Amino acid sequence: MKKVLLIDGMALLFRSFYATSVYGRYMETKSGVPTNGVNGFVKHVTAAVQAVQPTHAVACWDMGSTTFRTESYEHYKANRAAPPDELIPQFDLVKEASAMLGMPNIGLKGYEADDCIGTLAKQYASEAEVMILTGDTDLLQLANETVTIMLLQKGMGNYKYYTPEVIFEERGIKPWQIVHVKAFMGDTSDNYPGVKGIGEKTAYKLIQQFGTTEGVLQNLVHLTKAQQTKIENDLENLQLSLQLAAIHCEVPIVCSLDEALLDWNEQRIQTVYRAMEWRDPFVRG
């Protein structure tokens, strides 16, 4: 059975950068280029490959901050600070490292890495098992019978594996219903509003009871007067948030399984370490 590892490159890079930069440790080449985020990315990918033994792998990336979401809602992710100077050169470096490891780099202007991951997961679903490596819970909505989300936990190589069964057990809803929950509760991280006054607990309860945003709207008479008022006063933001929360799985990208075939070996890893001027991981002492 073919097994594809889809890597949320942005999530791994940012996580790795901030995990070490908080201590002022950036790792630098002789010419002064920081590489701490790239180093963490390579270590995370190495650990994941060892953990799930994929036959294929693809790294997905954001391609700039302007997407169809920012075009429909100008405040989308507007609360996020610009990346630190030490991180900026690593955006290109990490893609070089990924290519050296033998993985295609996939991204398309106007879309987020999440959308590319969702699109490829859908494309591969009929012929492979798909594992998505990320630190972002937004991707849980993609879990299905052939797609499992490997959510990074604290420490290298620690994951929680999310299947539809695990998500239902933990949240009482199906993966695809997550976007309907977020339509009501919004998302402070991505900076979209949801329905003012509807929090996470109520949002989950509404979707557990009525299934979708449309199901809730058709049953407003069964809600409390206060809930009815909040929703009726914020219908525009409800529909907007539903659109922003959903991962777009029809991105015009193609990456065949042949292109994604993983030839993982010691030599490739050493090539990356030499290029980044890191200490050889296979030399003891």
C-alpha positions in Angstrom: 0.0 0.0 0.0 1.3 3.5 -0.9 1.6 5.9 2.0 2.0 9.6 1.3 3.3 12.0 3.9 1.9 15.5 3.2 4.0 18.1 5.1 2.7 21.4 6.3 6.0 23.1 5.7 5.0 26.5 7.1 3.8 25.1 10.3 7.0 23.1 10.8 9.2 26.0 9.9 7.5 28.6 12.2 7.3 26.1 15.1 11.0 25.3 14.7 12.1 28.9 14.4 10.2 30.1 17.5 11.1 27.1 19.6 14.8 28.1 19.5 14.8 31.8 18.8 13.1 32.4 22.1 16.5 31.6 23.6 18.3 33.7 21.0 19.6 30.6 19.3 19.5 31.1 15.5 22.3 28.8 14.2 24.1 30.6 11.4 26.2 29.8 8.4 29.7 31.2 8.1 28.2 34.1 6.1 25.7 34.8 8.9 22.5 33.4 7.4 20.2 32.0 10.2 19.2 28.3 9.8 17.5 27.4 13.1 14.0 27.0 11.5 15.4 25.0 8.6 17.2 22.7 11.1 14.0 22.1 13.1 12.1 21.4 9.9 14.6 18.8 8.7 14.6 17.1 12.2 10.7 17.1 12.2 10.6 15.5 8.8 13.2 13.0 9.7 11.3 12.0 12.8 8.0 11.7 10.9 9.6 9.5 8.2 11.0 7.2 10.8 7.6 7.1 12.6 5.3 6.3 9.7 7.6 5.0 7.0 6.0 6.7 4.0 6.6 5.6 0.4 6.0 9.2 -0.9 6.3 12.7 0.5 5.4 16.3 -0.5 6.1 19.6 1.3 3.4 22.3 0.9 4.0 26.0 1.4 2.3 29.4 1.5 3.3 31.6 -1.4 2.9 35.1 0.0 0.4 36.6 2.4 -2.2 37.5 -0.2 -4.8 34.8 -0.8 -8.4 34.5 -1.9 -9.3 34.7 1.9 -7.6 38.1 2.3 -9.3 39.3 -0.8 -12.7 38.4 0.6 -11.9 39.7 4.1 -9.1 42.2 4.5 -8.7 41.6 8.2 -7.9 37.8 7.7 -4.7 37.1 9.7 -4.1 40.9 9.9 -3.4 40.5 13.6 -0.1 38.6 12.9 3.2 40.4 13.1 5.6 40.5 10.2 8.1 37.6 10.3 11.3 38.5 12.2 14.4 39.4 10.0 16.1 36.2 11.1 13.3 34.1 9.6 12.9 35.8 6.2 16.0 34.2 4.5 14.9 30.8 5.8 11.7 30.8 3.6 13.8 30.0 0.5 16.4 28.0 2.4 13.9 25.5 3.8 12.6 24.8 0.3 16.1 24.1 -0.8 16.5 21.7 2.1 13.2 20.0 1.2 14.3 19.5 -2.4 17.7 18.1 -1.2 15.7 15.5 0.8 14.0 14.5 -2.5 10.6 16.1 -1.8 8.6 18.2 -4.2 7.8 21.7 -3.0 4.1 22.6 -3.8 2.5 26.0 -3.4 0.4 28.4 -5.5 0.0 32.1 -5.2 -3.5 33.0 -3.9 -3.8 29.9 -1.8 -2.5 28.7 1.5 -0.4 25.6 2.2 -3.6 24.1 3.8 -5.4 24.3 0.5 -2.6 22.6 -1.3 -2.5 19.8 1.3 -6.3 19.4 1.1 -6.2 19.3 -2.7 -3.4 16.7 -2.9 -5.0 14.6 -0.1 -8.1 14.4 -2.3 -6.1 13.6 -5.4 -4.3 10.8 -3.7 -7.2 9.4 -1.8 -8.1 6.6 -4.2 -4.6 5.2 -4.5 -2.8 5.8 -1.2 -3.1 6.2 2.5 -2.4 9.9 3.4 -0.7 11.1 6.5 -0.7 14.9 7.1 2.1 16.3 9.3 1.2 19.6 10.9 0.9 21.6 14.1 -2.3 23.3 12.9 -5.7 22.0 14.2 -7.4 23.6 11.2 -6.3 20.6 9.1 -8.3 18.2 11.3 -11.3 18.9 9.0 -9.5 16.9 6.3 -9.5 13.6 8.2 -11.4 10.7 6.6 -11.2 7.0 6.0 -7.9 7.4 4.0 -6.5 10.6 5.6 -5.0 10.8 9.1 -3.7 14.0 10.7 -0.4 13.7 12.6 -0.6 16.6 15.0 2.7 17.6 16.5 2.9 17.4 20.3 5.6 18.7 22.6 9.0 17.2 21.9 10.4 15.9 18.6 8.7 12.8 17.1 5.6 13.0 19.4 2.2 13.0 17.6 -1.5 12.6 18.2 -3.0 10.7 15.3 -6.4 12.1 14.4 -8.9 9.9 12.5 -12.6 10.6 12.2 -13.2 8.2 15.1 -10.7 10.1 17.4 -12.2 13.5 16.4 -15.7 12.3 17.1 -14.6 10.8 20.5 -12.9 14.1 21.4 -15.3 16.6 20.0 -18.6 14.9 19.3 -18.6 15.9 15.6 -17.4 14.6 12.3 -14.2 16.2 10.8 -16.1 18.1 8.0 -18.3 19.7 10.7 -15.4 21.5 12.2 -15.8 24.4 9.7 -19.4 24.8 10.8 -18.3 25.1 14.5 -15.7 27.7 13.5 -18.3 29.6 11.5 -20.1 30.3 14.8 -17.1 30.7 17.2 -14.7 32.4 14.8 -10.9 32.1 15.1 -8.8 34.6 17.0 -5.6 33.1 15.4 -6.7 33.6 11.9 -8.6 36.8 12.9 -12.1 36.1 11.6 -15.2 36.9 13.7 -17.8 34.2 13.8 -21.0 35.2 15.6 -20.5 37.8 18.3 -21.4 36.3 21.7 -21.2 32.6 20.6 -18.3 30.9 22.2 -16.6 27.5 21.6 -18.9 25.5 23.9 -22.1 26.8 22.4 -20.8 26.5 18.8 -20.0 22.8 19.4 -23.4 22.2 21.1 -25.2 23.8 18.1 -23.4 21.7 15.5 -23.7 18.5 17.6 -27.5 19.1 17.7 -28.2 20.5 14.2 -25.3 19.3 12.1 -24.5 22.4 10.0 -24.8 26.2 10.0 -27.8 25.8 7.7 -29.3 23.2 10.1 -29.0 25.7 13.0 -30.6 28.5 10.9 -33.5 26.3 10.1 -34.1 25.6 13.8 -33.7 29.0 15.3 -37.1 28.7 17.0 -35.6 25.9 19.1 -32.8 28.1 20.5 -32.9 30.5 23.4 -34.1 34.1 22.6 -30.6 35.4 23.3 -29.0 32.9 20.9 -31.5 33.7 18.2 -30.8 37.4 18.5 -27.0 36.9 18.3 -27.2 34.8 15.2 -29.8 36.9 13.4 -27.8 40.0 14.1 -24.6 38.4 12.7 -25.7 36.4 9.7 -23.2 38.0 7.3 -20.2 37.2 9.6 -21.5 33.7 10.0 -21.5 33.0 6.3 -18.1 34.8 5.8 -16.5 32.8 8.6 -17.9 29.5 7.1 -16.1 30.4 3.9 -12.9 31.4 5.6 -12.7 28.3 7.8 -13.1 25.8 5.0 -10.0 24.4 3.3 -10.3 24.7 -0.4 -9.6 21.3 -2.0 -9.8 22.3 -5.7 -6.5 24.2 -6.1 -5.2 24.0 -9.7 -2.1 22.0 -8.8 -0.9 18.6 -9.7 1.9 16.5 -8.2 1.8 12.9 -9.4 2.8 10.1 -7.0 5.7 9.3 -9.3 7.1 12.8 -8.6 6.5 12.3 -4.9 8.2 9.0 -4.6 10.5 9.1 -1.5 14.1 8.0 -1.9 15.1 8.6 1.7 18.7 7.8 2.5 21.6 8.9 4.7 23.4 10.6 1.8 20.5 13.0 1.2 20.4 14.0 4.9 24.2 14.5 4.9 23.9 16.7 1.8 21.5 19.0 3.6 23.6 19.1 6.7 26.7 20.0 4.7 24.9 22.7 2.7 23.6 24.3 5.9 26.9 23.9 7.6 25.6 21.8 10.4 27.4 19.0 12.2 27.1 15.7 10.4 24.3 13.8 12.3 25.9 10.4 11.6 29.3 11.2 13.1 29.5 10.1 16.8 31.4 11.8 19.4 
